[in-house]
Amino acid sequence: MRLISLACLPVMLIAACPAYASNPCQTLLCMAGEVLGQSGGSACDNPIADYFNIIGFKRGKFNPGRTFTARLNFLNSCPGVLGGWPTQINAVYGYAFGL
């Protein structure tokens, strides 16, 4: 019985993880569309929310500089980013509290 319980543990841990996780590459594409004045439709709702949910605080208050840096780091975590898109996106939205 104990062996069966231990064998099921990895399955239970995977099932307990949320099905949705932020994807910096998807966010990058959707935010690039926003910069260009295009909407990715409802498919971009969650990736854009992921970007704007990155909020930096200092002493319990919104900190635009930390927010900017954290958002840029998130966009730069997409492997193989070309063309300076993270910098362009952050130049427009990096300090914003929301869209």
N, CA, C and O atoms as a GROMACS GRO file, in nm:
protein
  396
    1MET      N    1   0.083  -0.119   0.000
    1MET     CA    2   0.000   0.000   0.000
    1MET      C    3   0.088   0.126   0.000
    1MET      O    4   0.060   0.222  -0.072
    2ARG      N    5   0.194   0.123   0.081
    2ARG     CA    6   0.282   0.239   0.089
    2ARG      C    7   0.352   0.263  -0.044
    2ARG      O    8   0.373   0.378  -0.084
    3LEU      N    9   0.390   0.156  -0.113
    3LEU     CA   10   0.455   0.167  -0.243
    3LEU      C   11   0.362   0.231  -0.345
    3LEU      O   12   0.406   0.313  -0.426
    4ILE      N   13   0.236   0.197  -0.342
    4ILE     CA   14   0.137   0.256  -0.434
    4ILE      C   15   0.122   0.404  -0.405
    4ILE      O   16   0.114   0.484  -0.498
    5SER      N   17   0.117   0.442  -0.278
    5SER     CA   18   0.105   0.583  -0.241
    5SER      C   19   0.224   0.663  -0.290
    5SER      O   20   0.207   0.774  -0.342
    6LEU      N   21   0.344   0.610  -0.276
    6LEU     CA   22   0.463   0.680  -0.322
    6LEU      C   23   0.466   0.691  -0.475
    6LEU      O   24   0.513   0.790  -0.530
    7ALA      N   25   0.415   0.590  -0.542
    7ALA     CA   26   0.412   0.592  -0.688
    7ALA      C   27   0.313   0.696  -0.739
    7ALA      O   28   0.332   0.751  -0.847
    8CYS      N   29   0.208   0.723  -0.665
    8CYS     CA   30   0.106   0.819  -0.706
    8CYS      C   31   0.144   0.963  -0.673
    8CYS      O   32   0.084   1.056  -0.727
    9LEU      N   33   0.242   0.984  -0.587
    9LEU     CA   34   0.279   1.118  -0.545
    9LEU      C   35   0.316   1.211  -0.661
    9LEU      O   36   0.265   1.323  -0.665
   10PRO      N   37   0.400   1.169  -0.756
   10PRO     CA   38   0.431   1.260  -0.868
   10PRO      C   39   0.307   1.298  -0.949
   10PRO      O   40   0.296   1.412  -0.993
   11VAL      N   41   0.217   1.206  -0.967
   11VAL     CA   42   0.095   1.235  -1.043
   11VAL      C   43   0.010   1.336  -0.968
   11VAL      O   44  -0.045   1.428  -1.028
   12MET      N   45   0.000   1.321  -0.837
   12MET     CA   46  -0.079   1.415  -0.758
   12MET      C   47  -0.016   1.554  -0.758
   12MET      O   48  -0.088   1.654  -0.762
   13LEU      N   49   0.117   1.562  -0.754
   13LEU     CA   50   0.183   1.691  -0.756
   13LEU      C   51   0.162   1.762  -0.890
   13LEU      O   52   0.142   1.883  -0.893
   14ILE      N   53   0.168   1.688  -0.998
   14ILE     CA   54   0.146   1.748  -1.130
   14ILE      C   55   0.002   1.795  -1.142
   14ILE      O   56  -0.024   1.904  -1.194
   15ALA      N   57  -0.091   1.716  -1.095
   15ALA     CA   58  -0.233   1.753  -1.103
   15ALA      C   59  -0.263   1.874  -1.017
   15ALA      O   60  -0.358   1.948  -1.046
   16ALA      N   61  -0.186   1.898  -0.912
   16ALA     CA   62  -0.212   2.010  -0.823
   16ALA      C   63  -0.159   2.141  -0.881
   16ALA      O   64  -0.198   2.249  -0.835
   17CYS      N   65  -0.071   2.135  -0.979
   17CYS     CA   66  -0.016   2.255  -1.039
   17CYS      C   67  -0.120   2.322  -1.127
   17CYS      O   68  -0.201   2.254  -1.190
   18PRO      N   69  -0.118   2.456  -1.134
   18PRO     CA   70  -0.214   2.524  -1.220
   18PRO      C   71  -0.188   2.492  -1.366
   18PRO      O   72  -0.074   2.472  -1.407
   19ALA      N   73  -0.294   2.487  -1.444
   19ALA     CA   74  -0.282   2.454  -1.585
   19ALA      C   75  -0.230   2.573  -1.664
   19ALA      O   76  -0.176   2.555  -1.773
   20TYR      N   77  -0.247   2.693  -1.612
   20TYR     CA   78  -0.207   2.813  -1.683
   20TYR      C   79  -0.079   2.868  -1.623
   20TYR      O   80  -0.071   2.887  -1.502
   21ALA      N   81   0.018   2.893  -1.704
   21ALA     CA   82   0.142   2.956  -1.660
   21ALA      C   83   0.181   3.061  -1.762
   21ALA      O   84   0.161   3.043  -1.882
   22SER      N   85   0.236   3.170  -1.716
   22SER     CA   86   0.269   3.279  -1.807
   22SER      C   87   0.382   3.237  -1.902
   22SER      O   88   0.474   3.165  -1.865
   23ASN      N   89   0.370   3.285  -2.024
   23ASN     CA   90   0.465   3.253  -2.129
   23ASN      C   91   0.523   3.385  -2.181
   23ASN      O   92   0.450   3.461  -2.245
   24PRO      N   93   0.650   3.414  -2.154
   24PRO     CA   94   0.706   3.543  -2.195
   24PRO      C   95   0.705   3.563  -2.347
   24PRO      O   96   0.694   3.677  -2.393
   25CYS      N   97   0.717   3.458  -2.425
   25CYS     CA   98   0.717   3.472  -2.570
   25CYS      C   99   0.578   3.511  -2.622
   25CYS      O  100   0.565   3.596  -2.711
   26GLN      N  101   0.476   3.450  -2.566
   26GLN     CA  102   0.340   3.484  -2.606
   26GLN      C  103   0.308   3.628  -2.563
   26GLN      O  104   0.246   3.703  -2.638
   27THR      N  105   0.352   3.665  -2.444
   27THR     CA  106   0.332   3.801  -2.396
   27THR      C  107   0.404   3.900  -2.487
   27THR      O  108   0.351   4.006  -2.519
   28LEU      N  109   0.525   3.867  -2.526
   28LEU     CA  110   0.604   3.953  -2.614
   28LEU      C  111   0.532   3.978  -2.746
   28LEU      O  112   0.525   4.091  -2.792
   29LEU      N  113   0.479   3.872  -2.806
   29LEU     CA  114   0.407   3.887  -2.933
   29LEU      C  115   0.283   3.974  -2.917
   29LEU      O  116   0.258   4.062  -2.999
   30CYS      N  117   0.206   3.949  -2.812
   30CYS     CA  118   0.083   4.027  -2.791
   30CYS      C  119   0.113   4.173  -2.760
   30CYS      O  120   0.044   4.262  -2.809
   31MET      N  121   0.214   4.197  -2.680
   31MET     CA  122   0.250   4.335  -2.646
   31MET      C  123   0.310   4.408  -2.766
   31MET      O  124   0.291   4.529  -2.780
   32ALA      N  125   0.381   4.338  -2.852
   32ALA     CA  126   0.431   4.400  -2.975
   32ALA      C  127   0.313   4.443  -3.062
   32ALA      O  128   0.317   4.550  -3.123
   33GLY      N  129   0.210   4.362  -3.067
   33GLY     CA  130   0.088   4.399  -3.139
   33GLY      C  131   0.026   4.524  -3.081
   33GLY      O  132  -0.022   4.610  -3.155
   34GLU      N  133   0.024   4.534  -2.949
   34GLU     CA  134  -0.030   4.654  -2.883
   34GLU      C  135   0.049   4.778  -2.923
   34GLU      O  136  -0.009   4.883  -2.950
   35VAL      N  137   0.181   4.766  -2.925
   35VAL     CA  138   0.266   4.880  -2.963
   35VAL      C  139   0.235   4.923  -3.106
   35VAL      O  140   0.238   5.042  -3.137
   36LEU      N  141   0.207   4.827  -3.193
   36LEU     CA  142   0.178   4.857  -3.333
   36LEU      C  143   0.032   4.897  -3.357
   36LEU      O  144  -0.007   4.926  -3.470
   37GLY      N  145  -0.048   4.899  -3.249
   37GLY     CA  146  -0.188   4.939  -3.261
   37GLY      C  147  -0.279   4.827  -3.308
   37GLY      O  148  -0.389   4.853  -3.356
   38GLN      N  149  -0.234   4.704  -3.294
   38GLN     CA  150  -0.314   4.590  -3.335
   38GLN      C  151  -0.351   4.509  -3.212
   38GLN      O  152  -0.278   4.507  -3.112
   39SER      N  153  -0.464   4.443  -3.220
   39SER     CA  154  -0.508   4.360  -3.110
   39SER      C  155  -0.496   4.214  -3.150
   39SER      O  156  -0.525   4.177  -3.264
   40GLY      N  157  -0.455   4.134  -3.057
   40GLY     CA  158  -0.449   3.991  -3.082
   40GLY      C  159  -0.579   3.922  -3.045
   40GLY      O  160  -0.588   3.799  -3.046
   41GLY      N  161  -0.680   4.002  -3.014
   41GLY     CA  162  -0.809   3.947  -2.976
   41GLY      C  163  -0.804   3.883  -2.839
   41GLY      O  164  -0.715   3.910  -2.759
   42SER      N  165  -0.901   3.798  -2.812
   42SER     CA  166  -0.911   3.737  -2.680
   42SER      C  167  -0.793   3.644  -2.649
   42SER      O  168  -0.766   3.616  -2.532
   43ALA      N  169  -0.724   3.597  -2.751
   43ALA     CA  170  -0.608   3.511  -2.728
   43ALA      C  171  -0.495   3.586  -2.657
   43ALA      O  172  -0.408   3.524  -2.595
   44CYS      N  173  -0.497   3.718  -2.664
   44CYS     CA  174  -0.393   3.799  -2.601
   44CYS      C  175  -0.436   3.854  -2.465
   44CYS      O  176  -0.356   3.920  -2.399
   45ASP      N  177  -0.557   3.828  -2.422
   45ASP     CA  178  -0.602   3.882  -2.294
   45ASP      C  179  -0.514   3.837  -2.178
   45ASP      O  180  -0.467   3.920  -2.100
   46ASN      N  181  -0.491   3.708  -2.166
   46ASN     CA  182  -0.409   3.658  -2.054
   46ASN      C  183  -0.262   3.698  -2.067
   46ASN      O  184  -0.203   3.738  -1.966
   47PRO      N  185  -0.199   3.688  -2.185
   47PRO     CA  186  -0.059   3.731  -2.194
   47PRO      C  187  -0.040   3.879  -2.162
   47PRO      O  188   0.059   3.917  -2.100
   48ILE      N  189  -0.134   3.963  -2.203
   48ILE     CA  190  -0.123   4.106  -2.172
   48ILE      C  191  -0.144   4.128  -2.023
   48ILE      O  192  -0.076   4.210  -1.962
   49ALA      N  193  -0.238   4.055  -1.965
   49ALA     CA  194  -0.259   4.064  -1.820
   49ALA      C  195  -0.134   4.019  -1.745
   49ALA      O  196  -0.100   4.077  -1.642
   50ASP      N  197  -0.066   3.916  -1.795
   50ASP     CA  198   0.058   3.870  -1.731
   50ASP      C  199   0.159   3.985  -1.725
   50ASP      O  200   0.225   4.003  -1.622
   51TYR      N  201   0.171   4.060  -1.832
   51TYR     CA  202   0.265   4.172  -1.837
   51TYR      C  203   0.228   4.278  -1.735
   51TYR      O  204   0.313   4.324  -1.658
   52PHE      N  205   0.102   4.318  -1.734
   52PHE     CA  206   0.060   4.426  -1.644
   52PHE      C  207   0.046   4.381  -1.499
   52PHE      O  208   0.037   4.464  -1.409
   53ASN      N  209   0.042   4.251  -1.476
   53ASN     CA  210   0.039   4.200  -1.338
   53ASN      C  211   0.178   4.202  -1.273
   53ASN      O  212   0.191   4.177  -1.154
   54ILE      N  213   0.279   4.230  -1.353
   54ILE     CA  214   0.415   4.245  -1.298
   54ILE      C  215   0.425   4.388  -1.246
   54ILE      O  216   0.434   4.484  -1.323
   55ILE      N  217   0.423   4.400  -1.115
   55ILE     CA  218   0.424   4.531  -1.051
   55ILE      C  219   0.530   4.530  -0.942
   55ILE      O  220   0.530   4.444  -0.854
   56GLY      N  221   0.619   4.626  -0.950
   56GLY     CA  222   0.723   4.638  -0.849
   56GLY      C  223   0.681   4.730  -0.736
   56GLY      O  224   0.617   4.832  -0.758
   57PHE      N  225   0.717   4.692  -0.616
   57PHE     CA  226   0.684   4.772  -0.498
   57PHE      C  227   0.811   4.803  -0.420
   57PHE      O  228   0.908   4.728  -0.423
   58LYS      N  229   0.807   4.915  -0.351
   58LYS     CA  230   0.913   4.951  -0.258
   58LYS      C  231   0.846   5.014  -0.136
   58LYS      O  232   0.775   5.114  -0.147
   59ARG      N  233   0.869   4.953  -0.023
   59ARG     CA  234   0.807   4.996   0.103
   59ARG      C  235   0.654   4.997   0.091
   59ARG      O  236   0.587   5.086   0.144
   60GLY      N  237   0.602   4.897   0.022
   60GLY     CA  238   0.456   4.881   0.011
   60GLY      C  239   0.388   4.971  -0.090
   60GLY      O  240   0.266   4.970  -0.100
   61LYS      N  241   0.465   5.050  -0.164
   61LYS     CA  242   0.406   5.141  -0.262
   61LYS      C  243   0.453   5.104  -0.403
   61LYS      O  244   0.563   5.052  -0.421
   62PHE      N  245   0.368   5.132  -0.501
   62PHE     CA  246   0.403   5.110  -0.641
   62PHE      C  247   0.532   5.181  -0.673
   62PHE      O  248   0.550   5.299  -0.642
   63ASN      N  249   0.625   5.108  -0.736
   63ASN     CA  250   0.753   5.165  -0.774
   63ASN      C  251   0.771   5.149  -0.925
   63ASN      O  252   0.795   5.038  -0.973
   64PRO      N  253   0.759   5.260  -1.000
   64PRO     CA  254   0.768   5.251  -1.146
   64PRO      C  255   0.900   5.194  -1.196
   64PRO      O  256   0.902   5.119  -1.294
   65GLY      N  257   1.011   5.228  -1.132
   65GLY     CA  258   1.141   5.178  -1.176
   65GLY      C  259   1.155   5.028  -1.162
   65GLY      O  260   1.204   4.960  -1.252
   66ARG      N  261   1.111   4.974  -1.048
   66ARG     CA  262   1.116   4.830  -1.028
   66ARG      C  263   1.019   4.758  -1.121
   66ARG      O  264   1.047   4.648  -1.169
   67THR      N  265   0.905   4.820  -1.146
   67THR     CA  266   0.807   4.763  -1.238
   67THR      C  267   0.867   4.753  -1.377
   67THR      O  268   0.858   4.649  -1.443
   68PHE      N  269   0.929   4.862  -1.422
   68PHE     CA  270   0.992   4.867  -1.554
   68PHE      C  271   1.097   4.757  -1.568
   68PHE      O  272   1.098   4.684  -1.668
   69THR      N  273   1.183   4.744  -1.470
   69THR     CA  274   1.291   4.645  -1.474
   69THR      C  275   1.237   4.502  -1.473
   69THR      O  276   1.284   4.417  -1.549
   70ALA      N  277   1.140   4.476  -1.388
   70ALA     CA  278   1.083   4.341  -1.379
   70ALA      C  279   1.012   4.303  -1.509
   70ALA      O  280   1.023   4.189  -1.554
   71ARG      N  281   0.939   4.397  -1.568
   71ARG     CA  282   0.871   4.368  -1.695
   71ARG      C  283   0.971   4.344  -1.807
   71ARG      O  284   0.953   4.254  -1.888
   72LEU      N  285   1.076   4.424  -1.811
   72LEU     CA  286   1.179   4.406  -1.914
   72LEU      C  287   1.247   4.270  -1.898
   72LEU      O  288   1.271   4.201  -1.996
   73ASN      N  289   1.279   4.233  -1.776
   73ASN     CA  290   1.341   4.102  -1.751
   73ASN      C  291   1.249   3.989  -1.794
   73ASN      O  292   1.295   3.889  -1.849
   74PHE      N  293   1.120   4.004  -1.768
   74PHE     CA  294   1.023   3.901  -1.809
   74PHE      C  295   1.022   3.887  -1.961
   74PHE      O  296   1.029   3.775  -2.012
   75LEU      N  297   1.012   3.997  -2.034
   75LEU     CA  298   1.010   3.991  -2.180
   75LEU      C  299   1.142   3.937  -2.235
   75LEU      O  300   1.143   3.861  -2.332
   76ASN      N  301   1.252   3.975  -2.174
   76ASN     CA  302   1.383   3.927  -2.219
   76ASN      C  303   1.406   3.779  -2.188
   76ASN      O  304   1.501   3.720  -2.239
   77SER      N  305   1.320   3.719  -2.106
   77SER     CA  306   1.335   3.577  -2.075
   77SER      C  307   1.284   3.488  -2.188
   77SER      O  308   1.299   3.366  -2.182
   78CYS      N  309   1.224   3.547  -2.291
   78CYS     CA  310   1.186   3.471  -2.410
   78CYS      C  311   1.314   3.445  -2.489
   78CYS      O  312   1.382   3.539  -2.530
   79PRO      N  313   1.348   3.317  -2.511
   79PRO     CA  314   1.474   3.288  -2.580
   79PRO      C  315   1.471   3.333  -2.726
   79PRO      O  316   1.370   3.319  -2.795
   80GLY      N  317   1.582   3.385  -2.772
   80GLY     CA  318   1.596   3.421  -2.912
   80GLY      C  319   1.524   3.547  -2.954
   80GLY      O  320   1.487   3.561  -3.070
   81VAL      N  321   1.502   3.640  -2.861
   81VAL     CA  322   1.432   3.765  -2.894
   81VAL      C  323   1.520   3.849  -2.985
   81VAL      O  324   1.637   3.873  -2.955
   82LEU      N  325   1.464   3.893  -3.097
   82LEU     CA  326   1.537   3.977  -3.191
   82LEU      C  327   1.464   4.110  -3.210
   82LEU      O  328   1.345   4.121  -3.185
   83GLY      N  329   1.538   4.208  -3.255
   83GLY     CA  330   1.475   4.334  -3.295
   83GLY      C  331   1.449   4.434  -3.185
   83GLY      O  332   1.390   4.539  -3.210
   84GLY      N  333   1.491   4.406  -3.063
   84GLY     CA  334   1.474   4.503  -2.957
   84GLY      C  335   1.330   4.523  -2.911
   84GLY      O  336   1.299   4.626  -2.852
   85TRP      N  337   1.244   4.427  -2.936
   85TRP     CA  338   1.103   4.442  -2.898
   85TRP      C  339   1.083   4.463  -2.749
   85TRP      O  340   1.002   4.548  -2.712
   86PRO      N  341   1.151   4.391  -2.662
   86PRO     CA  342   1.129   4.416  -2.519
   86PRO      C  343   1.152   4.563  -2.480
   86PRO      O  344   1.075   4.621  -2.403
   87THR      N  345   1.257   4.622  -2.534
   87THR     CA  346   1.288   4.762  -2.504
   87THR      C  347   1.181   4.854  -2.561
   87THR      O  348   1.140   4.950  -2.495
   88GLN      N  349   1.135   4.827  -2.683
   88GLN     CA  350   1.031   4.910  -2.744
   88GLN      C  351   0.900   4.901  -2.667
   88GLN      O  352   0.834   5.002  -2.646
   89ILE      N  353   0.863   4.781  -2.625
   89ILE     CA  354   0.740   4.761  -2.550
   89ILE      C  355   0.749   4.833  -2.416
   89ILE      O  356   0.656   4.903  -2.376
   90ASN      N  357   0.860   4.816  -2.348
   90ASN     CA  358   0.876   4.880  -2.217
   90ASN      C  359   0.885   5.031  -2.227
   90ASN      O  360   0.847   5.101  -2.133
   91ALA      N  361   0.934   5.084  -2.339
   91ALA     CA  362   0.938   5.228  -2.357
   91ALA      C  363   0.796   5.286  -2.356
   91ALA      O  364   0.776   5.400  -2.313
   92VAL      N  365   0.700   5.209  -2.401
   92VAL     CA  366   0.561   5.255  -2.407
   92VAL      C  367   0.485   5.219  -2.279
   92VAL      O  368   0.415   5.304  -2.223
   93TYR      N  369   0.499   5.095  -2.231
   93TYR     CA  370   0.416   5.044  -2.123
   93TYR      C  371   0.490   5.009  -1.994
   93TYR      O  372   0.427   4.972  -1.895
   94GLY      N  373   0.621   5.018  -1.992
   94GLY     CA  374   0.699   4.969  -1.880
   94GLY      C  375   0.669   5.031  -1.746
   94GLY      O  376   0.676   4.964  -1.644
   95TYR      N  377   0.634   5.161  -1.745
   95TYR     CA  378   0.608   5.229  -1.620
   95TYR      C  379   0.459   5.235  -1.586
   95TYR      O  380   0.422   5.280  -1.477
   96ALA      N  381   0.374   5.190  -1.677
   96ALA     CA  382   0.230   5.203  -1.660
   96ALA      C  383   0.180   5.110  -1.550
   96ALA      O  384   0.232   5.000  -1.531
   97PHE      N  385   0.080   5.156  -1.478
   97PHE     CA  386   0.017   5.073  -1.374
   97PHE      C  387  -0.081   4.975  -1.436
   97PHE      O  388  -0.111   4.873  -1.375
   98GLY      N  389  -0.131   5.002  -1.554
   98GLY     CA  390  -0.222   4.913  -1.625
   98GLY      C  391  -0.250   4.966  -1.764
   98GLY      O  392  -0.211   5.077  -1.797
   99LEU      N  393  -0.317   4.886  -1.845
   99LEU     CA  394  -0.346   4.926  -1.984
   99LEU      C  395  -0.469   5.012  -1.989
   99LEU      O  396  -0.509   5.055  -2.097
   0.00000   0.00000   0.00000
